[in-house]
Amino acid sequence: MAGIVAVFDFDKTIIDVDSDNWVIDELGATELFDRLLPTMPWNSLMDRMMEELHSKGWSIEDIANCLKRAPLDPHVVSAIRSAYALGCDLRVVSDANLFFIETILKHHGIFECFTEINTNPSYVDEDGRLRIFPYHDFLTSPHGCSGLCPPNMCKGKIIERIQASAAVAGKTHFIYLGDGKGDYCPSLKLTERDYVMPRKNYPLWDLISNDTNLIKAEIHEWSNGEDLERILSQLINKSIITDHTSSVQMLPECKYETNPISANEGRPMVLRVPH
């Protein structure tokens, strides 16, 4: 199994749009959303908008069908399946919400490729309304990274937890794919053995480009799904070859035949995907 953890943002990385905006726009609630946006945090606003959609008669099935129409490049689906087949440990770290992400990933048949989904919790209440809550309860236990991250989620702290567990499991390389401002904090946590893939001309790319010396990981930009698939494949193969070469060099000096490595609240904050 490859010693690689590949971490994907969701909006504008796995799918080609922002899932929150997609649902709001498709179901005709943009005007209210824009009016309320200056008055409350984004995460709280999305919970409020789900109440609005429910009051207008939109069902949870309507929301799910809307999500299934969100554009997802086939090259991204192929990239995820290929990385999974090579044994990479795939994670989602996203400021969307669990219902949106799970619905889309299952629709495209790639939900089970992921070990876990780190995102804002959500559930459908007894009235059939979707409720959305913050990953970090910023009212009672703020994450303390207000300069870089939104109040409801610090992706850097999530990456630090994943790094700790990956080290215990002997996984030696991280590949982080993202596009937004919230992806900058976790990018700063990566090491020289890691790779960061910022989407070109998006906020993460801009922030990294301002001072690349702050990023220890190798930087590989991408623009579209075809780029993502090609570059991710190259980095996975590079990491596998690097690890295999290192393991051969560590063997004692004796005649030894080596084989190439084979390419495999009660509101929960992390969904671990069963396999």
Backbone torsions as a table, in degrees:
resi	resn	phi	psi	omega
1	MET	NA	137.3	179.6
2	ALA	-65.6	140.4	178.9
3	GLY	-88.7	51.1	-171.2
4	ILE	-125.5	132.3	171.0
5	VAL	-109.2	119.7	176.9
6	ALA	-106.9	120.1	-176.0
7	VAL	-110.3	123.3	-177.6
8	PHE	-110.4	129.5	158.2
9	ASP	-67.0	167.7	-177.7
10	PHE	-108.0	-63.8	-177.4
11	ASP	-66.5	129.7	179.3
12	LYS	62.5	16.1	173.8
13	THR	-127.5	-65.8	172.2
14	ILE	-75.1	-56.4	171.5
15	ILE	-92.5	164.2	-171.3
16	ASP	-96.7	10.0	179.7
17	VAL	-136.5	173.8	169.2
18	ASP	-85.7	119.7	-173.6
19	SER	-63.9	-34.7	177.3
20	ASP	-62.3	-52.5	-179.7
21	ASN	-62.8	-36.3	179.8
22	TRP	-59.0	-49.6	-178.4
23	VAL	-65.6	-46.3	-179.1
24	ILE	-59.8	-45.8	-178.0
25	ASP	-69.6	-44.8	-176.7
26	GLU	-65.4	-31.0	-177.0
27	LEU	-100.9	13.0	168.1
28	GLY	75.9	31.6	-178.6
29	ALA	-115.5	19.4	-174.3
30	THR	-63.0	-41.5	-176.1
31	GLU	-61.0	-46.7	178.7
32	LEU	-65.9	-41.6	179.3
33	PHE	-57.2	-49.1	-178.7
34	ASP	-63.8	-33.5	-179.5
35	ARG	-71.4	-36.9	-177.0
36	LEU	-86.2	-19.3	-173.6
37	LEU	-53.7	-40.6	-179.9
38	PRO	-71.6	-7.6	-171.2
39	THR	-101.8	-10.4	-176.0
40	MET	-156.9	160.1	177.3
41	PRO	-61.0	151.0	-176.4
42	TRP	-54.9	-47.6	-177.3
43	ASN	-60.2	-43.9	177.4
44	SER	-65.6	-36.1	179.3
45	LEU	-65.1	-38.8	179.6
46	MET	-64.5	-37.4	175.1
47	ASP	-63.2	-41.8	177.5
48	ARG	-63.2	-38.4	-179.2
49	MET	-70.2	-31.2	175.6
50	MET	-65.9	-34.3	174.4
51	GLU	-63.7	-42.4	179.8
52	GLU	-63.0	-46.1	-180.0
53	LEU	-62.4	-39.8	178.5
54	HIS	-63.5	-40.7	-179.0
55	SER	-68.5	-23.6	179.0
56	LYS	-87.9	1.2	176.5
57	GLY	96.3	3.6	176.8
58	TRP	-77.2	126.3	-177.8
59	SER	-89.3	169.2	176.7
60	ILE	-64.5	-30.1	176.2
61	GLU	-67.6	-37.2	176.7
62	ASP	-62.8	-42.3	179.0
63	ILE	-64.4	-43.0	179.0
64	ALA	-62.0	-43.6	179.4
65	ASN	-65.0	-35.6	175.3
66	CYS	-62.7	-44.7	179.8
67	LEU	-62.7	-36.7	-179.2
68	LYS	-66.2	-18.2	177.9
69	ARG	-89.5	-5.3	-179.5
70	ALA	-62.7	135.0	-175.7
71	PRO	-68.0	130.7	177.3
72	LEU	-136.9	116.7	-176.4
73	ASP	-64.3	129.7	178.0
74	PRO	-56.4	-28.2	177.8
75	HIS	-64.8	-33.0	178.5
76	VAL	-69.6	-42.6	176.1
77	VAL	-58.5	-46.1	179.3
78	SER	-62.5	-41.0	179.6
79	ALA	-62.1	-42.9	-180.0
80	ILE	-64.8	-45.8	179.7
81	ARG	-63.5	-39.2	179.7
82	SER	-66.9	-43.7	178.7
83	ALA	-62.4	-40.8	177.6
84	TYR	-63.2	-43.3	-179.2
85	ALA	-64.1	-29.1	178.8
86	LEU	-82.2	-0.8	176.1
87	GLY	93.1	11.3	178.0
88	CYS	-70.6	148.5	175.9
89	ASP	-91.2	107.8	-173.7
90	LEU	-100.2	132.9	178.7
91	ARG	-129.6	152.9	169.3
92	VAL	-110.1	133.0	171.8
93	VAL	-128.8	107.5	-169.3
94	SER	-144.4	147.1	175.7
95	ASP	-94.0	21.7	171.8
96	ALA	-83.0	-130.8	173.8
97	ASN	-152.8	162.6	-170.3
98	LEU	-62.3	-41.8	-177.9
99	PHE	-63.4	-45.4	-179.2
100	PHE	-61.1	-49.5	-176.0
101	ILE	-65.8	-48.4	-178.0
102	GLU	-61.3	-42.2	-179.7
103	THR	-59.8	-45.9	-177.1
104	ILE	-71.1	-44.8	-178.9
105	LEU	-63.5	-40.9	178.2
106	LYS	-66.2	-38.8	180.0
107	HIS	-59.9	-35.7	-178.8
108	HIS	-95.5	5.1	174.3
109	GLY	72.3	27.2	-178.3
110	ILE	-123.7	7.9	-178.6
111	PHE	-58.3	-43.6	-175.5
112	GLU	-76.7	-3.4	174.2
113	CYS	-72.9	-16.8	-173.5
114	PHE	-101.5	136.8	177.5
115	THR	-71.3	-40.5	-179.9
116	GLU	-157.1	158.2	177.5
117	ILE	-122.8	116.3	178.7
118	ASN	-102.1	111.7	-176.4
119	THR	-162.1	-178.9	178.2
120	ASN	-70.9	130.9	-179.1
121	PRO	-65.2	150.0	175.4
122	SER	-152.7	154.1	174.8
123	TYR	-156.4	162.4	177.9
124	VAL	-96.7	122.1	-176.0
125	ASP	-81.0	-178.6	-174.9
126	GLU	-64.4	-18.9	178.2
127	ASP	-91.2	-0.8	-179.1
128	GLY	85.8	12.2	178.8
129	ARG	-94.3	138.0	176.4
130	LEU	-78.3	125.0	174.9
131	ARG	-104.9	140.1	-178.8
132	ILE	-127.8	132.4	-176.1
133	PHE	-127.0	161.1	179.9
134	PRO	-75.9	146.8	175.0
135	TYR	-62.8	-49.6	172.5
136	HIS	-102.0	130.7	176.2
137	ASP	-75.3	92.6	-171.3
138	PHE	-73.0	-10.9	178.1
139	LEU	-81.7	-36.6	-176.9
140	THR	-106.5	-33.5	179.4
141	SER	-138.8	76.2	179.5
142	PRO	-60.7	146.5	-175.7
143	HIS	-77.9	-15.3	173.2
144	GLY	83.3	13.8	-178.8
145	CYS	-119.7	46.3	-171.5
146	SER	-66.2	-24.1	-177.8
147	GLY	-69.0	-31.1	-175.8
148	LEU	-111.2	-29.5	-167.4
149	CYS	-117.9	153.9	173.7
150	PRO	-67.0	158.7	-173.6
151	PRO	-63.3	-26.2	-174.8
152	ASN	-87.9	-11.4	-176.9
153	MET	-158.3	125.8	168.4
154	CYS	-109.0	107.0	-179.6
155	LYS	-69.1	-25.0	177.7
156	GLY	-61.4	-41.9	179.1
157	LYS	-67.2	-35.0	176.8
158	ILE	-65.5	-43.4	179.4
159	ILE	-63.3	-39.6	178.2
160	GLU	-60.8	-39.9	177.0
161	ARG	-65.1	-42.9	179.6
162	ILE	-65.7	-40.0	178.2
163	GLN	-59.8	-42.0	-179.3
164	ALA	-63.2	-45.1	-179.6
165	SER	-70.6	-34.8	179.3
166	ALA	-66.4	-37.1	179.1
167	ALA	-62.8	-41.0	178.3
168	VAL	-62.9	-36.0	-177.9
169	ALA	-84.2	-0.5	177.4
170	GLY	79.2	22.0	178.0
171	LYS	-91.3	127.4	-164.4
172	THR	-110.1	-11.5	-177.6
173	HIS	-129.7	139.9	172.0
174	PHE	-114.1	141.5	168.9
175	ILE	-123.3	119.9	-177.4
176	TYR	-112.7	125.2	-179.5
177	LEU	-116.6	125.9	-179.1
178	GLY	-162.6	178.9	-177.9
179	ASP	-138.1	-27.8	-166.6
180	GLY	-97.8	174.2	178.4
181	LYS	-58.9	-36.9	179.9
182	GLY	-67.5	-12.1	178.0
183	ASP	-87.9	-3.8	-178.4
184	TYR	-74.4	-43.5	-179.8
185	CYS	-57.1	-49.4	177.4
186	PRO	-65.0	-30.0	177.8
187	SER	-64.0	-32.2	178.0
188	LEU	-70.2	-18.0	-178.4
189	LYS	-85.7	-11.6	-176.2
190	LEU	-74.1	156.8	-177.1
191	THR	-107.9	-178.3	-179.4
192	GLU	-65.8	-19.1	179.5
193	ARG	-86.3	-1.9	-172.0
194	ASP	-106.7	175.0	179.1
195	TYR	-135.2	141.9	173.2
196	VAL	-120.8	134.9	-178.6
197	MET	-118.1	87.7	177.7
198	PRO	-82.1	141.8	176.5
199	ARG	-75.7	126.5	-173.2
200	LYS	-63.0	137.2	178.3
201	ASN	68.3	22.2	172.2
202	TYR	-113.3	167.9	-172.3
203	PRO	-55.3	-39.4	179.8
204	LEU	-62.9	-43.4	179.0
205	TRP	-61.2	-42.0	178.2
206	ASP	-61.4	-46.1	-178.2
207	LEU	-64.3	-42.6	178.6
208	ILE	-65.6	-40.8	-178.0
209	SER	-65.3	-25.1	179.1
210	ASN	-61.6	-34.1	178.0
211	ASP	-161.6	89.8	-178.1
212	THR	-66.1	-18.7	-179.7
213	ASN	-66.3	-19.5	179.0
214	LEU	-77.0	-13.0	-178.4
215	ILE	-101.9	121.0	179.4
216	LYS	-81.3	-30.7	-177.5
217	ALA	-72.2	158.4	171.4
218	GLU	-67.5	139.5	-176.4
219	ILE	-106.3	125.4	179.2
220	HIS	-133.1	104.9	-176.9
221	GLU	-78.9	157.8	176.3
222	TRP	-145.6	157.6	-176.6
223	SER	-119.6	-29.8	-175.8
224	ASN	-147.8	179.4	-176.5
225	GLY	-61.1	-36.9	178.8
226	GLU	-64.2	-43.5	175.1
227	ASP	-58.6	-48.2	-177.6
228	LEU	-56.4	-47.4	-178.3
229	GLU	-62.1	-46.5	-177.0
230	ARG	-65.1	-48.2	-175.3
231	ILE	-69.5	-42.2	179.1
232	LEU	-60.7	-42.3	177.8
233	SER	-61.1	-43.0	179.7
234	GLN	-62.6	-42.2	-177.7
235	LEU	-70.2	-37.4	177.1
236	ILE	-63.4	-47.0	-179.9
237	ASN	-63.7	-39.5	178.1
238	LYS	-61.9	-42.9	-179.1
239	SER	-66.5	-40.7	179.1
240	ILE	-63.2	-44.7	-180.0
241	ILE	-64.8	-41.8	179.1
242	THR	-60.1	-46.2	-179.6
243	ASP	-66.5	-38.9	179.9
244	HIS	-66.6	-42.1	178.6
245	THR	-62.4	-41.5	179.7
246	SER	-63.8	-40.6	-178.2
247	SER	-68.6	-35.0	177.9
248	VAL	-68.1	-41.5	-179.7
249	GLN	-64.6	-23.8	-178.5
250	MET	-86.2	-7.9	-179.3
251	LEU	-69.7	149.7	176.3
252	PRO	-64.9	153.6	-178.8
253	GLU	-75.0	94.6	175.9
254	CYS	-158.4	167.6	179.0
255	LYS	-70.8	117.2	-174.3
256	TYR	-150.1	123.1	-179.9
257	GLU	-88.3	125.0	-179.8
258	THR	-103.5	148.4	175.5
259	ASN	-110.0	143.2	177.6
260	PRO	-64.0	148.3	178.8
261	ILE	-68.0	133.2	178.2
262	SER	-80.6	140.8	-179.8
263	ALA	-77.1	NA	NA
264	ASN	NA	NA	NA
265	GLU	NA	91.0	-83.9
266	GLY	47.2	15.3	-179.4
267	ARG	-95.6	105.9	-177.5
268	PRO	-67.2	136.2	179.3
269	MET	-88.5	-21.4	-178.0
270	VAL	-127.8	128.9	173.6
271	LEU	-98.6	116.8	174.5
272	ARG	-90.5	125.1	-173.4
273	VAL	-83.1	119.8	179.6
274	PRO	-71.1	143.9	178.0
275	HIS	-124.6	NA	NA
